[in-house]
Amino acid sequence: MLGAVNAPTMGPAAHRTQSQKMNLHGSVQDRTLPSMKHYAQYCPIARASELFAERWTPIIIRNLLAGCRTFGDLRAGAPGISKALLAQRLALLEGQGIVAAQARASGRGSVYELTDKGRELRAITDAMGAWGARWLELKPHDFDAGYVLWATCRLVELDRVPKEGLVVRIELADRPADQFWMLLKRSQAEICSNNPGQSEDLVVQTDSETLARWHLRHVSYDEAARAGRIRIEGLPSQARAFVACIRPSPFASAGTSSGMSAQRADKSTA
């Protein structure tokens, strides 16, 4: 199941050794925190960049701001990051007072949340997202299927999901050997890569790029459907409910430069 990866568990002796290496336990003051590269400049931009501009750090902050709380959730929203690197970045952010970690009630793993200091980073991520949406054209390497499906679940408006919920099988043309399922309930939305063993209400046939461009509202659902880029099989009422509960990306309204708008217009008429 995507988004359900937990940090590895181990025996007591190994646990102590691993904890010392990855600095996941004990007080922050007792740890040797991962080092940062320094610009040796007093400029606040340089000093903030030493922390925030590390690879994967903005993604981890974005995921925490989006509501991710567990190690598995954070990793699901950052396809490609290793467990060791994620643990290191979280330890660094905790050591800087940006993230707070608490042991889960089950005793396995931790729950992470941003501190007041960390939540102030929203202004930076919002500005980065708006700038990127306006000025950076999407490229083929931007459509990782795992991330696109994770983002789709994050965009579900739970209060608009039918009371009985929806089980939706997703077939992606760019991942023909794989199948995915979205389980939509009023309480949560999740994506699975294994058959959940429940009756399917809908089958969505599309591709990762189309989903991403729909989220960003580069294309509307109706435009994608007319172009044959997305097709939904199932009861029309449930299909309408599914489409209605997927809200746009928060950066869909960021606007685009005139040059990018022209490029998209050319593509849509090609």
DAQUIZI-V107734 format. One record per residue. N is the residue number from 1. RES is the residue in three letters. SS is DSSP state (helix for helix, strand for strand, loop for the rest). PHI is phi in radians with two decimals (none if undefined). NEAR is the number of other ideal C-beta (glycine too) atoms within 12 Angstrom. Layout:
<<N;RES;SS;PHI;NEAR> <N;RES;SS;PHI;NEAR>>
//
This chain:
<<1;MET;loop;none;23> <2;LEU;loop;-1.19;33> <3;GLY;loop;1.41;37> <4;ALA;loop;-2.19;22> <5;VAL;loop;-1.50;26> <6;ASN;loop;-1.81;20> <7;ALA;loop;-1.09;30> <8;PRO;loop;-1.12;21> <9;THR;loop;-1.87;15> <10;MET;loop;-2.77;16> <11;GLY;loop;-1.18;10> <12;PRO;helix;-1.00;10> <13;ALA;helix;-1.15;10> <14;ALA;helix;-1.12;14> <15;HIS;helix;-1.07;19> <16;ARG;helix;-1.15;15> <17;THR;helix;-1.14;14> <18;GLN;helix;-1.13;21> <19;SER;helix;-1.10;21> <20;GLN;helix;-1.18;17> <21;LYS;helix;-1.25;19> <22;MET;helix;-1.79;33> <23;ASN;loop;1.00;28> <24;LEU;loop;-1.67;35> <25;HIS;loop;-2.33;24> <26;GLY;loop;1.51;19> <27;SER;loop;-1.30;11> <28;VAL;helix;-1.06;23> <29;GLN;helix;-1.11;11> <30;ASP;helix;-1.46;13> <31;ARG;loop;-1.64;23> <32;THR;loop;-1.68;16> <33;LEU;loop;-1.30;24> <34;PRO;loop;-0.98;26> <35;SER;loop;-1.43;14> <36;MET;loop;-1.94;24> <37;LYS;loop;-1.39;15> <38;HIS;loop;-2.05;13> <39;TYR;loop;-1.55;16> <40;ALA;loop;1.06;10> <41;GLN;loop;-2.20;12> <42;TYR;loop;-1.36;11> <43;CYS;loop;-0.94;12> <44;PRO;helix;-1.03;12> <45;ILE;helix;-1.13;14> <46;ALA;helix;-1.11;17> <47;ARG;helix;-1.19;18> <48;ALA;helix;-1.19;24> <49;SER;helix;-1.15;19> <50;GLU;helix;-1.01;22> <51;LEU;helix;-1.66;33> <52;PHE;helix;-1.40;33> <53;ALA;loop;-1.53;21> <54;GLU;loop;-1.15;25> <55;ARG;loop;-0.97;17> <56;TRP;loop;1.43;28> <57;THR;helix;-1.07;36> <58;PRO;helix;-1.05;29> <59;ILE;helix;-1.18;33> <60;ILE;helix;-1.11;39> <61;ILE;helix;-1.08;41> <62;ARG;helix;-1.00;33> <63;ASN;helix;-1.16;38> <64;LEU;helix;-1.13;37> <65;LEU;helix;-1.16;31> <66;ALA;loop;-1.42;27> <67;GLY;loop;1.89;24> <68;CYS;loop;-1.16;32> <69;ARG;loop;-2.23;26> <70;THR;strand;-1.90;30> <71;PHE;helix;-0.97;38> <72;GLY;helix;-1.12;29> <73;ASP;helix;-1.10;34> <74;LEU;helix;-1.11;43> <75;ARG;helix;-1.26;36> <76;ALA;helix;-1.11;35> <77;GLY;loop;-1.53;39> <78;ALA;loop;-2.39;35> <79;PRO;loop;-0.97;26> <80;GLY;loop;1.89;17> <81;ILE;loop;-1.40;28> <82;SER;loop;-1.43;17> <83;LYS;helix;-1.07;23> <84;ALA;helix;-1.12;21> <85;LEU;helix;-1.22;23> <86;LEU;helix;-1.08;40> <87;ALA;helix;-1.07;33> <88;GLN;helix;-1.14;29> <89;ARG;helix;-1.12;40> <90;LEU;helix;-1.13;46> <91;ALA;helix;-1.10;35> <92;LEU;helix;-1.13;34> <93;LEU;helix;-1.15;38> <94;GLU;helix;-1.19;35> <95;GLY;helix;-1.12;28> <96;GLN;loop;-1.57;29> <97;GLY;loop;1.31;21> <98;ILE;loop;-1.65;34> <99;VAL;strand;-2.17;38> <100;ALA;strand;-1.99;24> <101;ALA;strand;-2.08;35> <102;GLN;strand;-2.25;17> <103;ALA;strand;-1.11;17> <104;ARG;loop;-1.24;18> <105;ALA;loop;-1.04;9> <106;SER;loop;-1.26;11> <107;GLY;loop;1.52;11> <108;ARG;loop;-1.99;17> <109;GLY;loop;1.38;29> <110;SER;strand;-2.29;31> <111;VAL;strand;-1.93;26> <112;TYR;strand;-1.96;37> <113;GLU;strand;-2.64;27> <114;LEU;strand;-1.35;32> <115;THR;loop;-1.44;22> <116;ASP;helix;-0.99;13> <117;LYS;helix;-1.05;20> <118;GLY;helix;-1.23;30> <119;ARG;helix;-1.14;20> <120;GLU;loop;-1.17;18> <121;LEU;loop;-1.24;30> <122;ARG;helix;-0.99;22> <123;ALA;helix;-1.05;16> <124;ILE;helix;-1.26;25> <125;THR;helix;-1.15;28> <126;ASP;helix;-1.11;22> <127;ALA;helix;-1.15;17> <128;MET;helix;-1.10;25> <129;GLY;helix;-1.12;27> <130;ALA;helix;-1.13;22> <131;TRP;helix;-1.14;17> <132;GLY;helix;-1.10;24> <133;ALA;helix;-1.14;29> <134;ARG;helix;-1.41;22> <135;TRP;helix;-2.02;19> <136;LEU;loop;-1.87;20> <137;GLU;loop;-1.32;22> <138;LEU;loop;-1.21;27> <139;LYS;loop;-2.06;10> <140;PRO;helix;-0.95;12> <141;HIS;helix;-1.33;12> <142;ASP;helix;-1.50;21> <143;PHE;loop;-1.89;27> <144;ASP;loop;-1.10;27> <145;ALA;helix;-1.05;32> <146;GLY;helix;-1.05;31> <147;TYR;helix;-1.21;30> <148;VAL;helix;-1.04;36> <149;LEU;helix;-1.22;45> <150;TRP;helix;-1.04;43> <151;ALA;helix;-1.13;40> <152;THR;helix;-1.04;40> <153;CYS;helix;-1.11;42> <154;ARG;helix;-1.18;32> <155;LEU;loop;-1.61;33> <156;VAL;strand;-1.27;36> <157;GLU;loop;-1.51;20> <158;LEU;helix;-1.06;23> <159;ASP;helix;-1.27;15> <160;ARG;helix;-1.77;22> <161;VAL;loop;-1.25;30> <162;PRO;loop;-0.93;26> <163;LYS;loop;-0.97;13> <164;GLU;loop;-1.40;16> <165;GLY;loop;1.39;29> <166;LEU;strand;-2.45;42> <167;VAL;strand;-1.96;31> <168;VAL;strand;-2.14;43> <169;ARG;strand;-1.52;32> <170;ILE;strand;-1.92;42> <171;GLU;strand;-1.97;29> <172;LEU;strand;-1.82;32> <173;ALA;helix;-1.13;22> <174;ASP;helix;-1.48;26> <175;ARG;helix;-2.34;23> <176;PRO;loop;-1.09;12> <177;ALA;loop;-1.46;11> <178;ASP;loop;-2.05;22> <179;GLN;loop;-2.26;24> <180;PHE;strand;-2.34;38> <181;TRP;strand;-2.25;33> <182;MET;strand;-1.75;44> <183;LEU;strand;-1.87;36> <184;LEU;strand;-1.86;41> <185;LYS;loop;-2.30;24> <186;ARG;loop;-1.13;18> <187;SER;loop;-1.55;13> <188;GLN;loop;-2.91;19> <189;ALA;strand;-2.21;35> <190;GLU;strand;-2.49;33> <191;ILE;strand;-2.02;40> <192;CYS;strand;-2.14;29> <193;SER;loop;-1.81;27> <194;ASN;loop;-2.04;17> <195;ASN;loop;-0.99;16> <196;PRO;loop;-1.31;26> <197;GLY;loop;1.32;10> <198;GLN;loop;-2.04;19> <199;SER;loop;-1.11;18> <200;GLU;loop;-1.50;29> <201;ASP;loop;-1.53;29> <202;LEU;strand;-2.44;34> <203;VAL;strand;-2.19;27> <204;VAL;strand;-1.86;40> <205;GLN;strand;-1.95;27> <206;THR;strand;-2.83;40> <207;ASP;loop;-2.53;28> <208;SER;helix;-1.10;35> <209;GLU;helix;-1.11;29> <210;THR;helix;-1.09;33> <211;LEU;helix;-1.05;44> <212;ALA;helix;-1.09;38> <213;ARG;helix;-1.22;32> <214;TRP;helix;-1.18;33> <215;HIS;helix;-1.01;36> <216;LEU;loop;-1.44;36> <217;ARG;loop;1.07;26> <218;HIS;loop;-1.21;31> <219;VAL;loop;-2.51;28> <220;SER;loop;-1.46;22> <221;TYR;helix;-1.06;29> <222;ASP;helix;-1.07;15> <223;GLU;helix;-1.12;20> <224;ALA;helix;-1.14;28> <225;ALA;helix;-1.16;21> <226;ARG;helix;-1.12;13> <227;ALA;loop;-1.44;21> <228;GLY;loop;1.32;13> <229;ARG;loop;-1.52;30> <230;ILE;loop;-2.60;36> <231;ARG;strand;-2.48;22> <232;ILE;strand;-2.12;32> <233;GLU;strand;-1.80;20> <234;GLY;strand;2.47;23> <235;LEU;loop;-1.09;17> <236;PRO;helix;-0.97;13> <237;SER;helix;-1.14;16> <238;GLN;helix;-1.28;27> <239;ALA;helix;-1.10;25> <240;ARG;helix;-1.11;20> <241;ALA;helix;-1.13;26> <242;PHE;helix;-1.10;37> <243;VAL;helix;-1.09;33> <244;ALA;helix;-1.20;19> <245;CYS;loop;-1.56;30> <246;ILE;strand;-1.65;37> <247;ARG;loop;-1.42;25> <248;PRO;loop;-1.24;27> <249;SER;loop;-1.01;27> <250;PRO;loop;-1.08;22> <251;PHE;loop;-1.81;29> <252;ALA;loop;-1.14;24> <253;SER;loop;-1.69;16> <254;ALA;loop;-1.22;24> <255;GLY;loop;1.50;17> <256;THR;loop;-2.33;26> <257;SER;loop;-1.23;17> <258;SER;helix;-1.08;12> <259;GLY;helix;-1.13;14> <260;MET;helix;-1.16;22> <261;SER;helix;-1.06;17> <262;ALA;helix;-1.15;14> <263;GLN;helix;-1.07;18> <264;ARG;helix;-1.16;22> <265;ALA;helix;-1.10;15> <266;ASP;helix;-1.07;12> <267;LYS;helix;-1.13;19> <268;SER;helix;-1.21;18> <269;THR;helix;-1.78;10> <270;ALA;loop;-1.24;8>>
//
